[in-house]
Amino acid sequence: MARTANTDFNEVAPERKTFTNWDMFTKAKIVPTSIVCDGHRPIHNPNLGCHTMLPLSAKVLKAHVDGDHGGGFEFVIKIGDEKGWGGWKEFEEMGLELAEMRCGVCNSSIPTTAQSVNKHMKSHVNENRRMQTGGLFYLTLGYTAPDIIEE
């Protein structure tokens, strides 16, 4: 049973429809400012993305995933207000999973926790050892849960 933070121990969090915890993005107040259909290495070889800048709509992203575009998207995100972006909840309702999340600056795979995402929102060193502004992420969406690596 999953428990939510700062609640009574008898209270249980509602069951999710997906393996991906999309609610984390809402609670962290993560809001996309632009989305481009774009694959990324090493996940998408070759890049099947159409490189179109998309409206900030979960339904449009789902249509791109269903249309064999590869499922890769370039997200520029920011920390928003209390309202957040409703698309994260729509992803869960549509059954979309987050297969991979990579930082567009340092190209590292990011666990889907608020702390990890916030760390990559700040300026940090890119692959060429130069400081770069954070907030660029590559998300791979699909319908299967990501592989669970047991150590």
N, C-alpha and C positions, 0 to 999 in steps of 0.2 A: 504494500500500500504506500502510495506516495503522500507525503505531507507537505503542506505549504508552510513557508516561513511565517513566524509570528502568529501562529494560530494555536488553538487548543489541541492537545494531543489526540483527542477523540475525533477531531474534525479531519476528514479525508478530502484530498484534492479531487476534482472531477476527473473521470477517465478521459484520456486523450484518444482521438480517432487515428492518430499517426504516431509513428515512432519518434519523429522529430518534435521537439518541444518548441512549437511556434510561439507559445505564450511567453517564452523567454524574450523574444524580440519586442513584444508589446510591453512587457514589464521594464525592459531596459530603455524604452522610449526610442527605439531605433526606427528612423524614418528614411526611406529612400528619396533622394533628390533627382536621380536619373537612373534609368535602366536601359541597357543595350543588350540585344541578343548577340552574344559573343562567347565562343568557346575559349578554352585556355589550356595550355600544356601543363602537366603531362596527361590530363584527363581526356581532353578532346583532340585526338589525332585522327584524321584531319579536323580542322575547325569547320563544323557544319553550320555555324551561326550565320544569320543573314546580315548582321551588323547594323540593324535598324534600331534607332532610338525609339523606345516603346513608351506608351502612356503608363502612368503609375497605376496599373490595374492588374489585379491578380488573375482575372479572367483572360486577359491578353497573354500573360505569361503562360498560363495553362494551355492556351491555344498554340503557342509556340512549342511547348513541350510535346503536345499531341501531334504537331505538324512535322515531326522529325527534324527539328532544328538542332538537335543535340542536347538540349536542356541546359546549356551554359549561358549565364547572364553576368554582365558586368554591372555591379551596383555601386553607385556613389551614395553613401549614407551619412546621416548626421544624427545627433541626439536631438530629438524633437520635444514637443510639449507633452502634456498629460494625455492628450487625445491619441497621439501615435498614428500609426498607419493601419487601417483595417484589413489590408491585404494579407497580413500574417495569419489572422483568424480564418480568412477565406481559404488560404492554402490548406489549413487543417481540415476544413469542411469539404474541400475538393479531393482530399486524400493525397496531396502532393508531399513528397519527402525531400529533405535536404540531404543529398548524397555526399556533397563535398562543399566546404567553404574555405577559400584561400584568400590570403591578404594580397592585394594588388601591388603593394609596396615591396614586401620582403619575400613574397611567394611561399610563405609557410602555411601549412594546413592549420585551421583554427577550430578548436572545439567550440561547440555552440553553448557557451556560457557567457553571461553578461560581462564578467571580468575579462575574459579573453578577447571579446569583441572590442570592449572599451580600450584595452591596451593597444590595439591596432588602429584605433581612431586617432591616436596622437601621432605627431611626427616621430618617425623612427628611421633607422638605417635601411636603405634598399639593398638590392643584390650587388650594386656597384659601390657599396660602402659610402653612399652619400645620403644626407638627411632628406627626407621627402615627407610631405604632408600625408597623413593617414586618411582613412575614410573610403578607400577604394577596395572593393571586395569582389571576388568571383564566386558565384554560387551555382552549383549544379543541382537542378531540380529533376525529379523523376517520380516513379511510383513504387519503387522498392526501397526498403529500409537500408541504410548504409551498413556495410559489413562491420561487425563488432569484433575488434581485435582483442583477444584475451592474452594477457601477459603472464 
